[in-house]
Amino acid sequence: MRKSLYMTILVPLDGSKDSEKALFQACDLAKIYQSNLILVYVVDKSPSLNLLDRKEYLEILRKFGNKVLIKGKQTAKTRGLDVTTIIKEGNITNEIVKLAKNKKCNLIIMGSKGLGITARFFLGSVSNKLANNSPCSLLIVK
């Protein structure tokens, strides 16, 4: 009897080119290993710059996140995959770790650098934090 190759892959998306590359890699692996694919966008609720009202700022991020997830789902669909999409709010790293534990993920695939206001100052900080805190294996795509 052949052992099932089924696993769950979590792909955090942020709209960056690196997260798009991570999604392509995840789709390839999901097909090979008959995996469940979960796409997540985390609305970063850490203190925002005082450019906009906080409510307005979070609403913009939610709308952007929904667009990113719709695009990700379409990308996976063109590759013959069904995916689950989830939008979370909070600290990006903490929310990804919690979701990976909750969904019993075997692998997180993410880009090495992302978008965001702080990205210019802390490039790759989410991937670095996940490397130290992830409950499962982590593949960082460049």
C-alpha positions as CSV (number, residue, x, y, z in Angstrom):
1,M,0.0,0.0,0.0
2,R,1.4,3.4,-1.1
3,K,1.7,6.1,1.6
4,S,-0.3,9.2,0.9
5,L,1.7,12.3,-0.2
6,Y,-1.0,14.6,1.1
7,M,0.1,17.6,3.1
8,T,-1.0,21.2,3.8
9,I,1.0,24.1,2.4
10,L,0.5,27.6,3.7
11,V,1.4,30.5,1.5
12,P,1.5,34.0,3.0
13,L,0.9,36.6,0.3
14,D,1.5,40.3,0.3
15,G,1.3,41.4,-3.3
16,S,5.1,41.5,-3.8
17,K,7.0,39.8,-6.6
18,D,8.7,37.5,-4.1
19,S,5.3,36.3,-2.7
20,E,4.1,35.7,-6.3
21,K,7.3,33.6,-6.9
22,A,6.5,31.7,-3.7
23,L,3.0,31.0,-4.9
24,F,4.2,29.6,-8.2
25,Q,6.6,27.3,-6.3
26,A,3.8,26.3,-3.9
27,C,1.5,25.5,-6.8
28,D,4.2,23.2,-8.4
29,L,4.8,21.4,-5.1
30,A,1.0,21.1,-4.3
31,K,0.5,19.4,-7.7
32,I,3.4,17.0,-7.1
33,Y,2.5,16.1,-3.5
34,Q,-1.3,16.3,-3.9
35,S,-1.3,19.0,-1.2
36,N,-4.0,21.3,0.3
37,L,-3.0,24.9,-0.4
38,I,-3.9,27.7,1.9
39,L,-3.3,31.3,0.9
40,V,-3.2,33.9,3.6
41,Y,-3.0,37.7,3.7
42,V,-2.4,39.4,7.1
43,V,-3.6,42.9,7.7
44,D,-0.8,44.3,9.8
45,K,-2.4,46.0,12.8
46,S,0.8,47.3,14.2
47,P,0.9,51.1,14.7
48,S,0.5,52.9,11.4
49,L,2.0,56.1,10.4
50,N,-0.2,59.1,11.0
51,L,-0.8,59.6,7.3
52,L,-4.4,58.4,7.5
53,D,-7.1,57.8,10.1
54,R,-6.4,54.3,11.5
55,K,-9.8,52.9,10.4
56,E,-9.2,54.2,6.9
57,Y,-5.7,52.7,6.8
58,L,-7.0,49.3,7.9
59,E,-9.8,49.4,5.4
60,I,-7.3,50.1,2.6
61,L,-5.2,47.2,3.7
62,R,-8.2,44.9,3.9
63,K,-9.3,45.8,0.3
64,F,-5.7,45.3,-0.9
65,G,-5.5,42.0,0.9
66,N,-8.7,40.7,-0.7
67,K,-7.4,41.7,-4.2
68,V,-4.1,39.9,-3.5
69,L,-6.0,36.7,-2.4
70,I,-8.3,36.8,-5.4
71,K,-5.3,37.1,-7.7
72,G,-3.6,34.3,-5.9
73,K,-6.7,32.0,-6.1
74,Q,-6.9,32.7,-9.9
75,T,-3.2,31.9,-10.3
76,A,-3.7,28.5,-8.5
77,K,-6.9,27.8,-10.5
78,T,-5.1,28.3,-13.8
79,R,-2.7,25.6,-12.6
80,G,-5.5,23.2,-11.8
81,L,-5.6,23.7,-8.0
82,D,-8.3,24.5,-5.6
83,V,-7.2,26.7,-2.7
84,T,-8.5,28.1,0.6
85,T,-8.0,31.8,1.1
86,I,-7.9,33.4,4.5
87,I,-7.5,37.0,5.6
88,K,-6.2,37.7,9.1
89,E,-5.6,40.8,11.2
90,G,-2.8,41.3,13.7
91,N,0.9,40.9,13.9
92,I,2.0,39.3,10.6
93,T,4.4,36.7,12.0
94,N,2.2,35.8,15.0
95,E,-0.9,35.3,12.7
96,I,1.0,33.1,10.3
97,V,2.4,30.9,13.1
98,K,-1.1,30.6,14.7
99,L,-2.7,29.7,11.4
100,A,0.1,27.1,10.6
101,K,-0.5,25.5,14.0
102,N,-4.3,25.6,13.7
103,K,-4.4,24.1,10.2
104,K,-1.6,21.6,11.0
105,C,0.5,22.8,8.1
106,N,3.5,20.8,7.0
107,L,5.1,23.6,5.1
108,I,5.1,27.4,4.7
109,I,6.3,28.8,1.4
110,M,6.9,32.5,1.3
111,G,8.9,35.2,-0.5
112,S,12.1,36.5,1.1
113,K,11.1,40.1,0.9
114,G,7.7,41.7,1.0
115,L,5.8,44.9,0.6
116,G,4.8,47.3,3.3
117,I,5.7,50.6,4.8
118,T,8.4,49.1,7.0
119,A,9.8,46.8,4.2
120,R,12.4,49.4,3.2
121,F,13.8,49.4,6.7
122,F,13.4,45.7,7.7
123,L,13.7,43.7,4.5
124,G,12.8,40.1,5.1
125,S,12.0,40.6,8.7
126,V,8.8,38.4,8.5
127,S,10.7,35.6,6.9
128,N,13.5,35.9,9.4
129,K,11.0,35.8,12.3
130,L,9.2,32.8,10.8
131,A,12.4,30.9,10.4
132,N,12.8,31.1,14.1
133,N,9.2,30.6,15.2
134,S,7.5,28.4,12.5
135,P,5.8,25.2,13.8
136,C,6.7,23.5,10.5
137,S,9.2,23.6,7.7
138,L,9.7,26.9,5.9
139,L,10.7,27.4,2.3
140,I,11.8,31.0,1.5
141,V,11.7,31.8,-2.2
142,K,14.0,34.4,-3.7
